[in-house]
Amino acid sequence: MQNKKFSPKKYLKEKGRSLPIEKCFISEKYSEKGLTMCLIIKKQPGGKFTFANILVDRLCLGVKNSMANCNNTQIEIDELIEKMEQNGPCVEVSPTYLHNLVYGAIDFASELGFNPPKDFYITEYVLDPDFVDDGIDEIEMGWDGKPLYIEGPYDNSQNIFNTLNKSVGQGGYEFIALG
């Protein structure tokens, strides 16, 4: 008899969308910052939890990074929330609002020529696009009607500038260098 090793990726792909949502959190005052940590927590049978943690950039790039995992204890989820709040307080939001924020940012970034990072392919299995509603259009993307690129330490800035120049032209976006 062969012992099958548990695969978190396989579990997330097969079960992630169908698990009931426990809670959704985002960074407080996200609209003032543009970069928002989003956390969706889902309850697994047996009492453990699955989560997706997504850094959303509604100003330009859509999803900057993300991660998902399963079989987490309540203590691990509490520690994750505590770690998230080290960057500022979080607020609980509806599943619809979280999905509108994430997918709205992805749509905006897509129009500019940006796709979510590779790690999002597994994280997306924890989300459910069926939660997106007309409220997606009420969330402001960009800054004063333009994309605003805030340079991150791991960004390939030249590629981002090239993409923005191609999609909206020089002068069609704003830029902030962090360094």
Sequence and secondary structure as in RCSB ss.txt:
>XXXX:A:sequence
MQNKKFSPKKYLKEKGRSLPIEKCFISEKYSEKGLTMCLIIKKQPGGKFTFANILVDRLCLGVKNSMANCNNTQI
EIDELIEKMEQNGPCVEVSPTYLHNLVYGAIDFASELGFNPPKDFYITEYVLDPDFVDDGIDEIEMGWDGKPLYI
EGPYDNSQNIFNTLNKSVGQGGYEFIALG
>XXXX:A:secstr
       HHHHHHHHGGGS EEEEEEETTHHHHSEEEEEEEEE TTS EEEEEEEEETTTTEEEEEEEEEEE HH
HHHHHHHHHGGGS EEE  HHHHHHHHHHHHHHHHHHT    TTHHHHGGGS GGG  GGGGGS  SBTTB EEE
  TT  HHHHHHHHHHHT TTSSEEE   
